[in-house]
């Protein structure tokens, strides 16, 4: 059971990394210091779906991690 959950955890982590990297826009170094000049805008379409999927995957990853730690031996 624990090994199956660890495999699921690895798959979730790879998927979460991929979704976060797909969402990353070409920010560059100037965006670190606030030079991008972008303003807040509403997420729509695929961007909104990916944003929500990121949140859901992060929550599921967190729950699976806690369960793996709590399982005995």
VENURSUL-V891297 format. One record per pair of residues at least 6 apart in sequence whose ideal C-beta (glycine too) atoms are under 6 Angstrom apart, sorted by the first residue. I is the first residue (numbers start at 1). GAP is how many residues later the second one is. If there is no record, write none. Layout:
BEGIN
i:gap
I:GAP
I:GAP
END
This chain:
BEGIN
i:gap
2:69
5:59
5:63
8:56
9:55
12:49
16:41
16:45
19:31
19:35
23:27
43:8
END
